[in-house]
Amino acid sequence: MAETQFAKYMTVRKTAREYGLSEHMLRTMIKKEECPGFYAGNRFMINVDLLQERLANESRKRSGAGTENWYNVSYDKKVIEAVRT
């Protein structure tokens, strides 16, 4: 019989400490309904797996589609080659 995999949930404070995030940022995300999780009484329990996925996707969007565009196009080609080597 296959075992069911449950998501990992943490409080705001514990998530902030474990992952190096600010509590303020997490609480702002909760207010904007951008943080995956649920309220258990007066505590918000964050679905850490979904939060990691969401932050990774946001990071990919902001940094560009691929790794080939890791530099600013306005740089001189000599500077780019010097950095790559």
N, C-alpha and C positions, 0 to 999 in steps of 0.2 A: 504494500500500500504506500502511495506517495505521501510525503509529508507536506503540509501546507506551510508556505513561507509567509510570515507576517512582516509587515513593514516595521521599521525602527522608528520609534517616537521618542522625543525628548522635550523637556521644558525649554522655554526661551533662554533662561540663564545657562542651562547645561549645554544647549546647542551653541550658544555664543562662546562659551569657554572651550568646548571640544574642537570647534572649527575656526576659532580666531575671528569671529564676526562680532560686530557690536550689537548689544541688546537693543539699542535705539533703532538700528537699521531693521532688525527683525520685527520689533514692535510696529514700526512704520509699515512694513510689508503686511503685517497682520491687519492693521487698520484699513489698508487699501485693498484687502482681500487678495493679496498676491502671494501669501505664504500658505503652503499646503499643510493642513492639519485640522484640528477640532478643539473645542473647549471641553474640558473635563472639569465641571464646576467652574471655578474662576481662573483656572490655569489653561493656557493654550498649549496643546501638545503638537509639536511640529513633526511632520513626516519628513525625516531627515533625508531619506533616499530621494524623494521627489524634490526637496529643496536643492540638493546637490545637482540634480539633473537640470532643474530650472536655472540655477546660477551658471552652470556650465554652458547651457544654450545661450543665455544672455551674453556671456563672455565671448562666445563664438561670433555672435551677431555683431558685437561692438568691435571686435578685433579684425574683422574681415573674413571672407569665405575660406581662403586657403593660406597655407604657410608660405607660399611663394610671394605674397604681398606683405611680408613682415616689415618692410622698410617704407619710408615716405618717398614717393616717386620724385619729389622735388630735389632730393639729394643728388650730388654729383656722382657719376658712375665710379670714379676712382675711390671715393669715400666708401661706397657700397662694397666694392671689391676688397678694400682694406679691412672692413668689418667682417666680411665673410671668411677671410683667411685666418 
